[in-house]
Amino acid sequence: MASVPTRDGTDFVKIIENVLTDRGSKYAVSGGEVASKEEAVAFVKELCRKKKFAKATHNSWAVILPDGTPLKNDDGETGAGMVILRMLEREEVVGQIVVVT
């Protein structure tokens, strides 16, 4: 697991690499705190600055914002964002984005 500072240097992004392999594909899971749609988009954009994530076929993500608004993005992997979102709902995780690469 790796931790890298975000742009402001105060918060940390958690990255778990090669957490799962399936039929030749390797997956990583990343996450961190976000409070708005803009922060969620910026989080994924910042993550994709890392070469490993920029080259990834998909960066699917989901978050439940502190105001209760659910957000998801499949990034071309049909249904992936909804799967992540349902897991966040089940575990009652709020304000934490989860990105599966």
PDB file as gemmi writes it, atoms N, CA and C in Angstrom:
CRYST1    1.000    1.000    1.000  90.00  90.00  90.00 P 1                      
ATOM      1  N   MET A   1       0.854  -1.169   0.000  1.00  0.00           N  
ATOM      2  CA  MET A   1       0.000   0.000   0.000  1.00  0.00           C  
ATOM      3  C   MET A   1       0.899   1.230   0.000  1.00  0.00           C  
ATOM      4  N   ALA A   2       0.493   2.212  -0.767  1.00  0.00           N  
ATOM      5  CA  ALA A   2       1.263   3.451  -0.861  1.00  0.00           C  
ATOM      6  C   ALA A   2       0.392   4.621  -0.449  1.00  0.00           C  
ATOM      7  N   SER A   3       1.014   5.640   0.103  1.00  0.00           N  
ATOM      8  CA  SER A   3       0.328   6.890   0.415  1.00  0.00           C  
ATOM      9  C   SER A   3       1.061   8.000  -0.296  1.00  0.00           C  
ATOM     10  N   VAL A   4       0.314   8.855  -0.950  1.00  0.00           N  
ATOM     11  CA  VAL A   4       0.921  10.000  -1.611  1.00  0.00           C  
ATOM     12  C   VAL A   4       0.173  11.247  -1.182  1.00  0.00           C  
ATOM     13  N   PRO A   5       0.884  12.348  -0.923  1.00  0.00           N  
ATOM     14  CA  PRO A   5       0.188  13.567  -0.509  1.00  0.00           C  
ATOM     15  C   PRO A   5      -0.610  14.156  -1.658  1.00  0.00           C  
ATOM     16  N   THR A   6      -1.739  14.759  -1.340  1.00  0.00           N  
ATOM     17  CA  THR A   6      -2.530  15.455  -2.351  1.00  0.00           C  
ATOM     18  C   THR A   6      -1.881  16.793  -2.631  1.00  0.00           C  
ATOM     19  N   ARG A   7      -2.465  17.558  -3.521  1.00  0.00           N  
ATOM     20  CA  ARG A   7      -1.889  18.829  -3.942  1.00  0.00           C  
ATOM     21  C   ARG A   7      -1.559  19.763  -2.794  1.00  0.00           C  
ATOM     22  N   ASP A   8      -2.455  19.834  -1.813  1.00  0.00           N  
ATOM     23  CA  ASP A   8      -2.195  20.768  -0.710  1.00  0.00           C  
ATOM     24  C   ASP A   8      -1.228  20.187   0.323  1.00  0.00           C  
ATOM     25  N   GLY A   9      -0.872  18.916   0.173  1.00  0.00           N  
ATOM     26  CA  GLY A   9       0.123  18.297   1.034  1.00  0.00           C  
ATOM     27  C   GLY A   9      -0.382  17.876   2.398  1.00  0.00           C  
ATOM     28  N   THR A  10      -1.671  18.065   2.682  1.00  0.00           N  
ATOM     29  CA  THR A  10      -2.177  17.744   4.010  1.00  0.00           C  
ATOM     30  C   THR A  10      -2.934  16.422   4.061  1.00  0.00           C  
ATOM     31  N   ASP A  11      -3.735  16.133   3.080  1.00  0.00           N  
ATOM     32  CA  ASP A  11      -4.504  14.898   3.054  1.00  0.00           C  
ATOM     33  C   ASP A  11      -3.705  13.823   2.329  1.00  0.00           C  
ATOM     34  N   PHE A  12      -4.105  12.597   2.502  1.00  0.00           N  
ATOM     35  CA  PHE A  12      -3.409  11.509   1.832  1.00  0.00           C  
ATOM     36  C   PHE A  12      -4.371  10.665   1.018  1.00  0.00           C  
ATOM     37  N   VAL A  13      -3.858  10.185  -0.087  1.00  0.00           N  
ATOM     38  CA  VAL A  13      -4.578   9.264  -0.946  1.00  0.00           C  
ATOM     39  C   VAL A  13      -4.042   7.885  -0.614  1.00  0.00           C  
ATOM     40  N   LYS A  14      -4.902   6.950  -0.350  1.00  0.00           N  
ATOM     41  CA  LYS A  14      -4.479   5.575  -0.093  1.00  0.00           C  
ATOM     42  C   LYS A  14      -4.582   4.806  -1.396  1.00  0.00           C  
ATOM     43  N   ILE A  15      -3.522   4.096  -1.735  1.00  0.00           N  
ATOM     44  CA  ILE A  15      -3.486   3.297  -2.949  1.00  0.00           C  
ATOM     45  C   ILE A  15      -3.072   1.881  -2.584  1.00  0.00           C  
ATOM     46  N   ILE A  16      -3.897   0.919  -2.944  1.00  0.00           N  
ATOM     47  CA  ILE A  16      -3.564  -0.490  -2.751  1.00  0.00           C  
ATOM     48  C   ILE A  16      -3.405  -1.080  -4.143  1.00  0.00           C  
ATOM     49  N   GLU A  17      -2.173  -1.413  -4.514  1.00  0.00           N  
ATOM     50  CA  GLU A  17      -1.895  -1.895  -5.861  1.00  0.00           C  
ATOM     51  C   GLU A  17      -1.980  -3.409  -5.935  1.00  0.00           C  
ATOM     52  N   ASN A  18      -2.366  -3.887  -7.124  1.00  0.00           N  
ATOM     53  CA  ASN A  18      -2.447  -5.327  -7.409  1.00  0.00           C  
ATOM     54  C   ASN A  18      -3.248  -6.078  -6.347  1.00  0.00           C  
ATOM     55  N   VAL A  19      -4.342  -5.465  -5.913  1.00  0.00           N  
ATOM     56  CA  VAL A  19      -5.171  -6.066  -4.880  1.00  0.00           C  
ATOM     57  C   VAL A  19      -5.916  -7.299  -5.415  1.00  0.00           C  
ATOM     58  N   LEU A  20      -6.121  -7.351  -6.725  1.00  0.00           N  
ATOM     59  CA  LEU A  20      -6.850  -8.451  -7.333  1.00  0.00           C  
ATOM     60  C   LEU A  20      -6.381  -8.628  -8.771  1.00  0.00           C  
ATOM     61  N   THR A  21      -6.288  -9.877  -9.194  1.00  0.00           N  
ATOM     62  CA  THR A  21      -6.013 -10.156 -10.601  1.00  0.00           C  
ATOM     63  C   THR A  21      -7.096 -11.093 -11.110  1.00  0.00           C  
ATOM     64  N   ASP A  22      -7.481 -10.883 -12.351  1.00  0.00           N  
ATOM     65  CA  ASP A  22      -8.524 -11.706 -12.954  1.00  0.00           C  
ATOM     66  C   ASP A  22      -8.296 -11.769 -14.455  1.00  0.00           C  
ATOM     67  N   ARG A  23      -8.113 -12.952 -14.975  1.00  0.00           N  
ATOM     68  CA  ARG A  23      -7.922 -13.185 -16.407  1.00  0.00           C  
ATOM     69  C   ARG A  23      -6.882 -12.238 -17.016  1.00  0.00           C  
ATOM     70  N   GLY A  24      -5.768 -12.089 -16.328  1.00  0.00           N  
ATOM     71  CA  GLY A  24      -4.678 -11.280 -16.851  1.00  0.00           C  
ATOM     72  C   GLY A  24      -4.745  -9.809 -16.506  1.00  0.00           C  
ATOM     73  N   SER A  25      -5.865  -9.349 -15.962  1.00  0.00           N  
ATOM     74  CA  SER A  25      -5.990  -7.947 -15.563  1.00  0.00           C  
ATOM     75  C   SER A  25      -5.591  -7.788 -14.106  1.00  0.00           C  
ATOM     76  N   LYS A  26      -4.937  -6.672 -13.803  1.00  0.00           N  
ATOM     77  CA  LYS A  26      -4.562  -6.345 -12.429  1.00  0.00           C  
ATOM     78  C   LYS A  26      -5.346  -5.122 -12.006  1.00  0.00           C  
ATOM     79  N   TYR A  27      -5.810  -5.123 -10.762  1.00  0.00           N  
ATOM     80  CA  TYR A  27      -6.621  -4.023 -10.257  1.00  0.00           C  
ATOM     81  C   TYR A  27      -5.966  -3.375  -9.054  1.00  0.00           C  
ATOM     82  N   ALA A  28      -6.144  -2.068  -8.940  1.00  0.00           N  
ATOM     83  CA  ALA A  28      -5.700  -1.302  -7.779  1.00  0.00           C  
ATOM     84  C   ALA A  28      -6.912  -0.548  -7.241  1.00  0.00           C  
ATOM     85  N   VAL A  29      -6.900  -0.289  -5.945  1.00  0.00           N  
ATOM     86  CA  VAL A  29      -7.972   0.477  -5.312  1.00  0.00           C  
ATOM     87  C   VAL A  29      -7.347   1.689  -4.641  1.00  0.00           C  
ATOM     88  N   SER A  30      -7.941   2.853  -4.882  1.00  0.00           N  
ATOM     89  CA  SER A  30      -7.466   4.108  -4.296  1.00  0.00           C  
ATOM     90  C   SER A  30      -8.644   4.803  -3.636  1.00  0.00           C  
ATOM     91  N   GLY A  31      -8.350   5.637  -2.665  1.00  0.00           N  
ATOM     92  CA  GLY A  31      -9.438   6.353  -2.020  1.00  0.00           C  
ATOM     93  C   GLY A  31      -8.954   7.545  -1.233  1.00  0.00           C  
ATOM     94  N   GLY A  32      -9.881   8.421  -0.910  1.00  0.00           N  
ATOM     95  CA  GLY A  32      -9.567   9.604  -0.119  1.00  0.00           C  
ATOM     96  C   GLY A  32     -10.833  10.395   0.168  1.00  0.00           C  
ATOM     97  N   GLU A  33     -10.673  11.452   0.942  1.00  0.00           N  
ATOM     98  CA  GLU A  33     -11.809  12.286   1.328  1.00  0.00           C  
ATOM     99  C   GLU A  33     -12.181  13.282   0.233  1.00  0.00           C  
ATOM    100  N   VAL A  34     -13.472  13.393  -0.045  1.00  0.00           N  
ATOM    101  CA  VAL A  34     -14.003  14.423  -0.937  1.00  0.00           C  
ATOM    102  C   VAL A  34     -15.329  14.911  -0.370  1.00  0.00           C  
ATOM    103  N   ALA A  35     -15.664  16.173  -0.641  1.00  0.00           N  
ATOM    104  CA  ALA A  35     -16.898  16.744  -0.107  1.00  0.00           C  
ATOM    105  C   ALA A  35     -17.833  17.262  -1.185  1.00  0.00           C  
ATOM    106  N   SER A  36     -17.397  17.218  -2.459  1.00  0.00           N  
ATOM    107  CA  SER A  36     -18.230  17.738  -3.542  1.00  0.00           C  
ATOM    108  C   SER A  36     -17.918  17.002  -4.839  1.00  0.00           C  
ATOM    109  N   LYS A  37     -18.782  17.204  -5.829  1.00  0.00           N  
ATOM    110  CA  LYS A  37     -18.544  16.611  -7.143  1.00  0.00           C  
ATOM    111  C   LYS A  37     -17.235  17.130  -7.726  1.00  0.00           C  
ATOM    112  N   GLU A  38     -16.986  18.420  -7.555  1.00  0.00           N  
ATOM    113  CA  GLU A  38     -15.763  19.020  -8.081  1.00  0.00           C  
ATOM    114  C   GLU A  38     -14.520  18.392  -7.450  1.00  0.00           C  
ATOM    115  N   GLU A  39     -14.577  18.133  -6.158  1.00  0.00           N  
ATOM    116  CA  GLU A  39     -13.450  17.493  -5.475  1.00  0.00           C  
ATOM    117  C   GLU A  39     -13.274  16.052  -5.949  1.00  0.00           C  
ATOM    118  N   ALA A  40     -14.376  15.358  -6.218  1.00  0.00           N  
ATOM    119  CA  ALA A  40     -14.298  13.978  -6.702  1.00  0.00           C  
ATOM    120  C   ALA A  40     -13.629  13.931  -8.075  1.00  0.00           C  
ATOM    121  N   VAL A  41     -14.051  14.818  -8.959  1.00  0.00           N  
ATOM    122  CA  VAL A  41     -13.461  14.882 -10.302  1.00  0.00           C  
ATOM    123  C   VAL A  41     -11.984  15.262 -10.206  1.00  0.00           C  
ATOM    124  N   ALA A  42     -11.657  16.209  -9.345  1.00  0.00           N  
ATOM    125  CA  ALA A  42     -10.265  16.631  -9.166  1.00  0.00           C  
ATOM    126  C   ALA A  42      -9.426  15.493  -8.586  1.00  0.00           C  
ATOM    127  N   PHE A  43     -10.009  14.705  -7.685  1.00  0.00           N  
ATOM    128  CA  PHE A  43      -9.303  13.564  -7.086  1.00  0.00           C  
ATOM    129  C   PHE A  43      -8.891  12.572  -8.169  1.00  0.00           C  
ATOM    130  N   VAL A  44      -9.851  12.210  -9.025  1.00  0.00           N  
ATOM    131  CA  VAL A  44      -9.554  11.252 -10.094  1.00  0.00           C  
ATOM    132  C   VAL A  44      -8.545  11.843 -11.077  1.00  0.00           C  
ATOM    133  N   LYS A  45      -8.696  13.109 -11.391  1.00  0.00           N  
ATOM    134  CA  LYS A  45      -7.758  13.771 -12.303  1.00  0.00           C  
ATOM    135  C   LYS A  45      -6.342  13.751 -11.729  1.00  0.00           C  
ATOM    136  N   GLU A  46      -6.220  14.059 -10.443  1.00  0.00           N  
ATOM    137  CA  GLU A  46      -4.911  14.051  -9.784  1.00  0.00           C  
ATOM    138  C   GLU A  46      -4.335  12.627  -9.759  1.00  0.00           C  
ATOM    139  N   LEU A  47      -5.172  11.658  -9.488  1.00  0.00           N  
ATOM    140  CA  LEU A  47      -4.733  10.256  -9.480  1.00  0.00           C  
ATOM    141  C   LEU A  47      -4.192   9.862 -10.856  1.00  0.00           C  
ATOM    142  N   CYS A  48      -4.866  10.318 -11.894  1.00  0.00           N  
ATOM    143  CA  CYS A  48      -4.471   9.960 -13.264  1.00  0.00           C  
ATOM    144  C   CYS A  48      -3.196  10.669 -13.724  1.00  0.00           C  
ATOM    145  N   ARG A  49      -2.692  11.587 -12.922  1.00  0.00           N  
ATOM    146  CA  ARG A  49      -1.387  12.192 -13.229  1.00  0.00           C  
ATOM    147  C   ARG A  49      -0.265  11.181 -13.028  1.00  0.00           C  
ATOM    148  N   LYS A  50      -0.528  10.185 -12.179  1.00  0.00           N  
ATOM    149  CA  LYS A  50       0.450   9.115 -11.987  1.00  0.00           C  
ATOM    150  C   LYS A  50       0.426   8.230 -13.227  1.00  0.00           C  
ATOM    151  N   LYS A  51       1.571   7.952 -13.771  1.00  0.00           N  
ATOM    152  CA  LYS A  51       1.694   7.209 -15.026  1.00  0.00           C  
ATOM    153  C   LYS A  51       0.902   5.903 -15.010  1.00  0.00           C  
ATOM    154  N   LYS A  52       0.990   5.172 -13.913  1.00  0.00           N  
ATOM    155  CA  LYS A  52       0.317   3.880 -13.815  1.00  0.00           C  
ATOM    156  C   LYS A  52      -1.204   4.009 -14.000  1.00  0.00           C  
ATOM    157  N   PHE A  53      -1.779   5.069 -13.460  1.00  0.00           N  
ATOM    158  CA  PHE A  53      -3.221   5.255 -13.540  1.00  0.00           C  
ATOM    159  C   PHE A  53      -3.622   5.897 -14.866  1.00  0.00           C  
ATOM    160  N   ALA A  54      -2.773   6.748 -15.404  1.00  0.00           N  
ATOM    161  CA  ALA A  54      -3.056   7.386 -16.688  1.00  0.00           C  
ATOM    162  C   ALA A  54      -3.126   6.351 -17.807  1.00  0.00           C  
ATOM    163  N   LYS A  55      -2.329   5.294 -17.698  1.00  0.00           N  
ATOM    164  CA  LYS A  55      -2.300   4.246 -18.721  1.00  0.00           C  
ATOM    165  C   LYS A  55      -3.400   3.204 -18.534  1.00  0.00           C  
ATOM    166  N   ALA A  56      -4.119   3.255 -17.421  1.00  0.00           N  
ATOM    167  CA  ALA A  56      -5.142   2.254 -17.126  1.00  0.00           C  
ATOM    168  C   ALA A  56      -6.289   2.303 -18.133  1.00  0.00           C  
ATOM    169  N   THR A  57      -6.854   1.151 -18.396  1.00  0.00           N  
ATOM    170  CA  THR A  57      -8.001   1.073 -19.302  1.00  0.00           C  
ATOM    171  C   THR A  57      -9.222   1.763 -18.704  1.00  0.00           C  
ATOM    172  N   HIS A  58      -9.430   1.581 -17.392  1.00  0.00           N  
ATOM    173  CA  HIS A  58     -10.598   2.168 -16.719  1.00  0.00           C  
ATOM    174  C   HIS A  58     -10.209   2.661 -15.333  1.00  0.00           C  
ATOM    175  N   ASN A  59     -10.799   3.754 -14.909  1.00  0.00           N  
ATOM    176  CA  ASN A  59     -10.715   4.259 -13.542  1.00  0.00           C  
ATOM    177  C   ASN A  59     -12.145   4.506 -13.077  1.00  0.00           C  
ATOM    178  N   SER A  60     -12.831   3.448 -12.648  1.00  0.00           N  
ATOM    179  CA  SER A  60     -14.222   3.552 -12.202  1.00  0.00           C  
ATOM    180  C   SER A  60     -14.243   4.021 -10.754  1.00  0.00           C  
ATOM    181  N   TRP A  61     -15.224   4.863 -10.415  1.00  0.00           N  
ATOM    182  CA  TRP A  61     -15.262   5.380  -9.056  1.00  0.00           C  
ATOM    183  C   TRP A  61     -16.675   5.675  -8.582  1.00  0.00           C  
ATOM    184  N   ALA A  62     -16.798   5.839  -7.266  1.00  0.00           N  
ATOM    185  CA  ALA A  62     -18.067   6.227  -6.653  1.00  0.00           C  
ATOM    186  C   ALA A  62     -17.795   6.892  -5.311  1.00  0.00           C  
ATOM    187  N   VAL A  63     -18.757   7.699  -4.882  1.00  0.00           N  
ATOM    188  CA  VAL A  63     -18.691   8.375  -3.582  1.00  0.00           C  
ATOM    189  C   VAL A  63     -20.108   8.751  -3.168  1.00  0.00           C  
ATOM    190  N   ILE A  64     -20.355   8.771  -1.880  1.00  0.00           N  
ATOM    191  CA  ILE A  64     -21.576   9.359  -1.329  1.00  0.00           C  
ATOM    192  C   ILE A  64     -21.116  10.635  -0.636  1.00  0.00           C  
ATOM    193  N   LEU A  65     -21.549  11.771  -1.162  1.00  0.00           N  
ATOM    194  CA  LEU A  65     -21.121  13.050  -0.607  1.00  0.00           C  
ATOM    195  C   LEU A  65     -21.711  13.263   0.788  1.00  0.00           C  
ATOM    196  N   PRO A  66     -21.097  14.120   1.594  1.00  0.00           N  
ATOM    197  CA  PRO A  66     -21.609  14.378   2.946  1.00  0.00           C  
ATOM    198  C   PRO A  66     -23.077  14.807   2.990  1.00  0.00           C  
ATOM    199  N   ASP A  67     -23.573  15.433   1.912  1.00  0.00           N  
ATOM    200  CA  ASP A  67     -24.992  15.827   1.880  1.00  0.00           C  
ATOM    201  C   ASP A  67     -25.904  14.685   1.453  1.00  0.00           C  
ATOM    202  N   GLY A  68     -25.319  13.486   1.229  1.00  0.00           N  
ATOM    203  CA  GLY A  68     -26.101  12.305   0.856  1.00  0.00           C  
ATOM    204  C   GLY A  68     -26.200  12.055  -0.634  1.00  0.00           C  
ATOM    205  N   THR A  69     -25.658  12.940  -1.452  1.00  0.00           N  
ATOM    206  CA  THR A  69     -25.709  12.786  -2.902  1.00  0.00           C  
ATOM    207  C   THR A  69     -24.769  11.670  -3.359  1.00  0.00           C  
ATOM    208  N   PRO A  70     -25.312  10.645  -4.061  1.00  0.00           N  
ATOM    209  CA  PRO A  70     -24.442   9.598  -4.591  1.00  0.00           C  
ATOM    210  C   PRO A  70     -23.908   9.990  -5.970  1.00  0.00           C  
ATOM    211  N   LEU A  71     -22.626   9.753  -6.199  1.00  0.00           N  
ATOM    212  CA  LEU A  71     -22.001  10.001  -7.497  1.00  0.00           C  
ATOM    213  C   LEU A  71     -21.255   8.755  -7.919  1.00  0.00           C  
ATOM    214  N   LYS A  72     -21.238   8.499  -9.237  1.00  0.00           N  
ATOM    215  CA  LYS A  72     -20.490   7.346  -9.747  1.00  0.00           C  
ATOM    216  C   LYS A  72     -20.063   7.626 -11.174  1.00  0.00           C  
ATOM    217  N   ASN A  73     -19.023   6.912 -11.601  1.00  0.00           N  
ATOM    218  CA  ASN A  73     -18.562   6.995 -12.974  1.00  0.00           C  
ATOM    219  C   ASN A  73     -17.997   5.638 -13.354  1.00  0.00           C  
ATOM    220  N   ASP A  74     -18.534   5.056 -14.421  1.00  0.00           N  
ATOM    221  CA  ASP A  74     -18.107   3.725 -14.868  1.00  0.00           C  
ATOM    222  C   ASP A  74     -16.827   3.772 -15.695  1.00  0.00           C  
ATOM    223  N   ASP A  75     -16.511   4.894 -16.286  1.00  0.00           N  
ATOM    224  CA  ASP A  75     -15.336   5.057 -17.147  1.00  0.00           C  
ATOM    225  C   ASP A  75     -15.246   3.931 -18.182  1.00  0.00           C  
ATOM    226  N   GLY A  76     -16.394   3.602 -18.779  1.00  0.00           N  
ATOM    227  CA  GLY A  76     -16.418   2.599 -19.845  1.00  0.00           C  
ATOM    228  C   GLY A  76     -16.570   1.165 -19.373  1.00  0.00           C  
ATOM    229  N   GLU A  77     -16.555   0.939 -18.083  1.00  0.00           N  
ATOM    230  CA  GLU A  77     -16.705  -0.411 -17.520  1.00  0.00           C  
ATOM    231  C   GLU A  77     -18.139  -0.512 -16.985  1.00  0.00           C  
ATOM    232  N   THR A  78     -19.047  -0.932 -17.839  1.00  0.00           N  
ATOM    233  CA  THR A  78     -20.479  -0.916 -17.554  1.00  0.00           C  
ATOM    234  C   THR A  78     -20.824  -1.486 -16.178  1.00  0.00           C  
ATOM    235  N   GLY A  79     -21.481  -0.665 -15.375  1.00  0.00           N  
ATOM    236  CA  GLY A  79     -21.976  -1.087 -14.067  1.00  0.00           C  
ATOM    237  C   GLY A  79     -20.967  -1.020 -12.938  1.00  0.00           C  
ATOM    238  N   ALA A  80     -19.706  -0.757 -13.228  1.00  0.00           N  
ATOM    239  CA  ALA A  80     -18.672  -0.781 -12.188  1.00  0.00           C  
ATOM    240  C   ALA A  80     -18.890   0.289 -11.128  1.00  0.00           C  
ATOM    241  N   GLY A  81     -19.257   1.496 -11.541  1.00  0.00           N  
ATOM    242  CA  GLY A  81     -19.500   2.571 -10.589  1.00  0.00           C  
ATOM    243  C   GLY A  81     -20.646   2.240  -9.646  1.00  0.00           C  
ATOM    244  N   MET A  82     -21.693   1.598 -10.177  1.00  0.00           N  
ATOM    245  CA  MET A  82     -22.838   1.224  -9.341  1.00  0.00           C  
ATOM    246  C   MET A  82     -22.448   0.157  -8.320  1.00  0.00           C  
ATOM    247  N   VAL A  83     -21.605  -0.769  -8.701  1.00  0.00           N  
ATOM    248  CA  VAL A  83     -21.147  -1.804  -7.765  1.00  0.00           C  
ATOM    249  C   VAL A  83     -20.396  -1.145  -6.606  1.00  0.00           C  
ATOM    250  N   ILE A  84     -19.509  -0.213  -6.914  1.00  0.00           N  
ATOM    251  CA  ILE A  84     -18.762   0.495  -5.874  1.00  0.00           C  
ATOM    252  C   ILE A  84     -19.724   1.292  -4.991  1.00  0.00           C  
ATOM    253  N   LEU A  85     -20.674   1.988  -5.629  1.00  0.00           N  
ATOM    254  CA  LEU A  85     -21.647   2.792  -4.892  1.00  0.00           C  
ATOM    255  C   LEU A  85     -22.479   1.930  -3.940  1.00  0.00           C  
ATOM    256  N   ARG A  86     -22.927   0.793  -4.398  1.00  0.00           N  
ATOM    257  CA  ARG A  86     -23.733  -0.107  -3.534  1.00  0.00           C  
ATOM    258  C   ARG A  86     -22.928  -0.586  -2.332  1.00  0.00           C  
ATOM    259  N   MET A  87     -21.633  -0.842  -2.547  1.00  0.00           N  
ATOM    260  CA  MET A  87     -20.776  -1.258  -1.430  1.00  0.00           C  
ATOM    261  C   MET A  87     -20.626  -0.121  -0.420  1.00  0.00           C  
ATOM    262  N   LEU A  88     -20.461   1.106  -0.912  1.00  0.00           N  
ATOM    263  CA  LEU A  88     -20.367   2.259  -0.016  1.00  0.00           C  
ATOM    264  C   LEU A  88     -21.658   2.445   0.772  1.00  0.00           C  
ATOM    265  N   GLU A  89     -22.799   2.279   0.102  1.00  0.00           N  
ATOM    266  CA  GLU A  89     -24.099   2.395   0.773  1.00  0.00           C  
ATOM    267  C   GLU A  89     -24.250   1.323   1.849  1.00  0.00           C  
ATOM    268  N   ARG A  90     -23.907   0.101   1.502  1.00  0.00           N  
ATOM    269  CA  ARG A  90     -24.043  -1.014   2.445  1.00  0.00           C  
ATOM    270  C   ARG A  90     -23.199  -0.781   3.695  1.00  0.00           C  
ATOM    271  N   GLU A  91     -22.008  -0.242   3.516  1.00  0.00           N  
ATOM    272  CA  GLU A  91     -21.097  -0.012   4.642  1.00  0.00           C  
ATOM    273  C   GLU A  91     -21.263   1.371   5.268  1.00  0.00           C  
ATOM    274  N   GLU A  92     -22.195   2.173   4.708  1.00  0.00           N  
ATOM    275  CA  GLU A  92     -22.490   3.521   5.203  1.00  0.00           C  
ATOM    276  C   GLU A  92     -21.245   4.419   5.213  1.00  0.00           C  
ATOM    277  N   VAL A  93     -20.476   4.338   4.138  1.00  0.00           N  
ATOM    278  CA  VAL A  93     -19.267   5.155   3.986  1.00  0.00           C  
ATOM    279  C   VAL A  93     -19.652   6.446   3.265  1.00  0.00           C  
ATOM    280  N   VAL A  94     -19.401   7.576   3.894  1.00  0.00           N  
ATOM    281  CA  VAL A  94     -19.781   8.874   3.352  1.00  0.00           C  
ATOM    282  C   VAL A  94     -18.534   9.778   3.274  1.00  0.00           C  
ATOM    283  N   GLY A  95     -18.429  10.509   2.163  1.00  0.00           N  
ATOM    284  CA  GLY A  95     -17.338  11.466   2.021  1.00  0.00           C  
ATOM    285  C   GLY A  95     -16.001  10.836   1.657  1.00  0.00           C  
ATOM    286  N   GLN A  96     -16.006   9.585   1.239  1.00  0.00           N  
ATOM    287  CA  GLN A  96     -14.781   8.869   0.864  1.00  0.00           C  
ATOM    288  C   GLN A  96     -14.946   8.328  -0.546  1.00  0.00           C  
ATOM    289  N   ILE A  97     -14.139   8.826  -1.484  1.00  0.00           N  
ATOM    290  CA  ILE A  97     -14.197   8.315  -2.851  1.00  0.00           C  
ATOM    291  C   ILE A  97     -13.409   7.015  -2.939  1.00  0.00           C  
ATOM    292  N   VAL A  98     -13.920   6.071  -3.710  1.00  0.00           N  
ATOM    293  CA  VAL A  98     -13.221   4.812  -3.970  1.00  0.00           C  
ATOM    294  C   VAL A  98     -13.068   4.702  -5.488  1.00  0.00           C  
ATOM    295  N   VAL A  99     -11.831   4.518  -5.935  1.00  0.00           N  
ATOM    296  CA  VAL A  99     -11.514   4.389  -7.358  1.00  0.00           C  
ATOM    297  C   VAL A  99     -10.919   3.010  -7.580  1.00  0.00           C  
ATOM    298  N   VAL A 100     -11.514   2.254  -8.508  1.00  0.00           N  
ATOM    299  CA  VAL A 100     -10.974   0.950  -8.883  1.00  0.00           C  
ATOM    300  C   VAL A 100     -10.375   1.084 -10.263  1.00  0.00           C  
ATOM    301  N   THR A 101      -9.092   0.773 -10.365  1.00  0.00           N  
ATOM    302  CA  THR A 101      -8.339   0.920 -11.611  1.00  0.00           C  
ATOM    303  C   THR A 101      -7.938  -0.447 -12.139  1.00  0.00           C  
TER     304      THR A 101                                                      
END                                                                             
